[in-house]
């Protein structure tokens, strides 16, 4: 059934801090958006979603709603099994919101939603076998094959961030130790910088001096990238360590999946001019058969922090 001219679907990015909902047209353009703090209870969260949809309905014809969720969904994407920063536990969220809103509702894992957005409107247009490697607080991942998202048998694939890369390494919130995201993420960047400073780095100037004078508040991913950009040695060393781990992690992904394209997204991608070329070198030198096989093309995402909302809104449009 053709959709009415000018209709929109609403895509939600549900983070632990903020709930964002964007009205997205058929071309993947955000035409309106709203944001509120993420409520603490399931009832309040569902009410907040309904209020944002009502906000968009006053301005647009809403034909469907999509939610990008950072957590585990069932294979059919109807139930949120567990989301560490959200209140839903084994909750049939799709049906609850569909009944409340009166329009089709789509649920999707946040990395899959971002991948779909990049595939339809961003850096992965036309790619046949490709991977999204999203680096932020942790690592999110998605795999697409011939225009379809690969979910695995139980809906949890792929978990690139929890590949074990260091035996008995840094403890991870997932319960394991030595996971890739403990060495290659925004959080890992901060921990590496702290280790370099605590290991005896010159504390008389720059990032090291600020940390020793003012404590943890001075060590953020943003501060480290900004310091690396002006040549701070601690920051530069932390970024170099992150970059080496990124190249090694991507080589594992390529060895297993052999994609034609890897799109690097997430918050860290905004500073790709500092590390992308070196990561590409580490990656191409670490893959099996280096120098004797085609190398996956590496690029950064085009849709930025809006990729998940745009992607899940488009998925909702496809199902409306």
C-alpha positions in Angstrom: 0.0 0.0 0.0 1.6 3.3 -1.1 2.4 5.8 1.7 0.8 9.2 1.7 2.8 12.0 0.1 4.9 13.8 2.7 4.6 11.2 5.3 7.4 10.5 7.8 8.4 7.7 10.1 9.9 8.4 13.5 13.2 6.9 14.5 14.3 6.7 18.1 17.8 6.5 19.5 17.3 5.4 23.1 20.5 6.0 25.1 21.1 5.7 28.8 21.1 9.5 29.1 18.9 10.9 26.4 15.9 9.7 24.3 16.0 11.2 20.8 13.2 10.9 18.3 13.5 12.2 14.7 10.9 12.5 12.0 12.6 11.1 8.8 11.3 11.4 5.3 11.6 8.8 2.5 15.0 10.2 1.4 16.5 9.7 4.8 16.4 13.3 5.7 15.6 14.4 9.3 12.8 17.0 9.0 12.1 17.4 12.7 13.5 16.1 16.0 12.9 16.1 19.8 14.9 15.0 22.8 14.2 14.4 26.5 16.2 12.7 29.3 15.8 9.0 29.3 13.3 8.0 32.0 14.2 5.4 34.6 11.1 3.1 34.5 9.6 1.2 31.6 6.2 2.9 31.9 7.8 6.3 31.9 10.0 5.4 29.0 7.0 4.2 26.9 5.1 7.4 27.8 8.1 9.5 26.7 8.2 7.7 23.4 4.4 8.3 23.0 4.9 12.0 23.8 7.6 12.5 21.2 5.5 10.7 18.6 2.6 13.0 19.5 4.9 16.0 19.0 5.7 14.9 15.5 2.1 14.0 14.7 1.2 17.7 15.3 3.5 18.6 12.4 3.6 15.6 10.1 1.7 12.4 9.1 3.5 9.6 11.0 3.1 6.2 9.4 5.4 4.1 11.5 7.9 4.2 14.4 11.2 2.5 14.9 13.4 2.1 18.0 17.2 1.6 17.9 18.0 -0.2 21.2 21.4 -0.8 22.7 20.8 -4.3 24.0 19.8 -7.8 23.2 16.6 -8.5 21.2 15.0 -11.7 20.3 15.6 -13.0 16.7 12.3 -11.6 15.5 13.0 -8.2 17.0 9.8 -8.0 19.0 11.2 -8.3 22.6 13.9 -6.4 24.4 15.6 -9.2 26.4 18.1 -7.0 28.2 19.5 -3.5 27.7 22.1 -2.6 30.4 21.2 1.1 30.4 17.4 0.8 29.9 14.6 -0.5 32.2 13.1 -3.1 29.8 13.7 -6.8 30.8 12.2 -9.5 28.6 9.6 -6.9 27.5 7.4 -7.3 24.3 8.2 -3.6 23.5 7.1 -3.8 19.8 3.6 -4.9 20.7 3.3 -2.6 23.7 4.1 0.4 21.7 2.2 -0.7 18.6 -1.0 -1.0 20.6 -0.3 2.4 22.4 0.6 4.3 19.2 -1.7 2.8 16.7 1.0 2.5 14.0 3.5 -0.2 13.0 6.5 -0.3 15.3 9.9 -1.7 14.4 12.6 -2.7 16.9 16.3 -3.0 15.9 19.7 -3.3 17.6 21.3 0.1 17.6 24.4 -1.0 15.5 22.1 -2.8 13.0 20.0 0.4 12.7 23.1 2.5 12.1 24.3 0.0 9.5 21.0 0.1 7.7 21.2 3.9 7.6 24.7 3.9 6.2 23.7 1.2 3.6 20.7 3.1 2.4 21.9 6.7 2.7 25.6 6.8 3.7 29.0 5.3 3.3 27.9 1.7 2.4 25.6 2.4 -0.5 26.0 -0.4 -3.1 28.2 -2.6 -0.9 27.4 -6.3 -1.1 29.3 -7.8 1.9 30.3 -5.2 4.4 30.8 -4.6 8.1 30.0 -1.6 10.4 32.5 -1.3 13.2 31.2 1.4 15.6 33.7 2.6 18.2 32.3 4.7 21.1 32.2 3.9 24.8 32.5 0.3 23.6 32.4 -1.4 20.2 29.2 -2.1 18.3 29.1 -4.1 15.1 26.9 -5.1 12.3 27.3 -7.4 9.2 25.3 -7.0 6.0 25.2 -9.5 3.2 23.3 -8.8 -0.1 21.2 -6.1 1.5 20.3 -8.2 4.6 21.4 -7.8 8.2 23.0 -10.9 9.6 21.7 -11.6 13.1 23.0 -15.1 13.9 20.9 -18.0 15.2 19.8 -16.2 18.4 19.9 -12.5 17.4 23.1 -11.4 19.1 25.7 -11.5 16.2 28.1 -9.9 15.7 29.9 -9.0 19.0 33.2 -7.8 17.7 33.9 -5.8 20.8 34.0 -8.9 23.0 36.6 -10.9 21.0 39.3 -11.9 23.5 42.5 -10.3 22.4 44.5 -10.4 25.7 44.5 -13.5 27.9 43.7 -12.4 31.5 43.7 -8.8 30.3 41.7 -5.8 31.4 38.3 -6.8 33.0 35.3 -6.1 30.9 31.7 -5.3 32.0 30.5 -8.3 30.0 32.1 -10.6 32.5 35.1 -11.6 30.4 38.6 -10.2 30.5 40.8 -9.0 27.7 38.0 -8.0 25.3 38.9 -5.9 22.2 36.8 -3.0 23.4 38.9 -2.8 26.6 41.8 -1.8 24.3 40.1 -0.1 21.4 37.3 2.3 22.4 36.7 5.7 23.9 36.8 4.1 27.3 40.0 2.2 26.5 41.7 5.4 25.2 41.2 7.0 28.6 42.5 3.9 30.5 45.6 3.7 28.3 46.4 7.4 28.8 46.0 6.9 32.6 48.4 3.9 32.5 50.9 5.9 30.5 50.8 8.8 33.0 50.9 6.5 36.1 53.8 4.6 34.5 56.0 7.7 34.8 55.2 10.0 31.9 56.6 13.6 32.3 54.0 15.3 34.5 55.2 18.9 34.1 53.0 20.0 31.2 50.1 19.1 28.9 47.5 16.3 29.5 49.7 14.6 32.1 50.1 17.7 34.3 46.3 18.5 34.0 45.5 15.0 35.1 47.9 15.1 38.1 46.6 18.4 39.2 42.8 18.0 38.6 42.3 14.2 38.5 39.9 12.1 36.4 37.9 15.0 35.0 40.8 15.9 32.8 40.9 12.5 31.1 38.2 12.1 28.5 38.2 10.8 25.0 37.6 14.3 23.7 40.4 15.8 25.8 42.8 13.1 24.6 42.0 13.6 20.9 42.3 17.3 21.3 45.7 17.0 23.0 46.9 14.5 20.4 46.0 17.0 17.7 48.5 19.6 19.2 51.3 17.0 19.8 50.9 16.1 23.5 53.1 13.0 23.9 50.8 11.1 26.3 47.8 11.7 24.1 49.7 10.8 21.0 50.9 7.5 22.6 47.4 6.6 23.7 46.0 7.3 20.2 48.8 5.2 18.7 48.0 2.3 21.0 44.3 2.6 20.2 45.1 2.7 16.5 47.3 -0.5 16.6 44.5 -2.4 18.4 41.9 -1.1 15.9 44.0 -2.4 13.0 44.5 -5.8 14.7 40.8 -6.1 15.6 39.8 -5.2 12.0 42.2 -7.8 10.7 40.4 -10.5 12.7 37.1 -9.4 11.3 38.5 -9.5 7.8 40.1 -12.9 8.3 36.7 -14.4 9.4 34.3 -12.5 7.2 36.3 -11.2 4.2 34.1 -8.1 3.6 34.6 -5.8 0.7 34.1 -2.7 3.0 34.5 -1.9 6.6 32.8 1.3 7.8 34.1 2.7 11.1 31.5 4.7 12.9 30.9 5.9 16.5 32.1 8.9 18.4 35.8 8.2 17.8 35.3 8.4 14.0 35.0 12.2 14.2 38.8 12.3 14.7 39.7 9.8 12.0 42.2 12.2 10.4 44.4 11.4 13.5 44.4 7.6 13.1 42.7 6.2 10.0 45.8 6.0 7.8 47.8 4.3 10.5 44.9 2.0 11.3 44.7 1.1 7.6 48.4 0.2 7.7 48.2 -1.9 10.8 45.1 -3.6 9.3 46.7 -4.4 5.9 49.9 -5.8 7.6 48.0 -8.0 10.1 45.6 -9.9 7.9 46.3 -13.5 6.9 48.1 -13.5 3.5 49.1 -9.8 3.8 50.4 -8.6 0.5 48.9 -11.5 -1.4 45.2 -10.8 -1.2 42.7 -8.0 -1.7 42.3 -5.8 1.3 38.9 -4.6 2.5 38.3 -0.9 1.9 38.2 1.1 5.1 36.2 4.3 5.4 34.3 6.3 8.1 30.6 6.6 8.5 28.8 9.5 6.8 25.6 9.9 9.0 27.3 10.4 12.3 25.3 10.2 15.5 22.0 10.3 13.5 22.7 7.0 11.7 20.7 4.8 14.1 17.6 7.1 14.0 17.7 7.4 10.2 18.2 3.7 9.7 15.5 2.5 12.1 13.1 5.1 10.7 13.7 3.7 7.2 13.2 0.1 8.4 9.9 1.3 9.9 9.0 2.8 6.6 9.7 -0.5 4.9 7.4 -2.3 7.2 4.6 0.4 7.3 
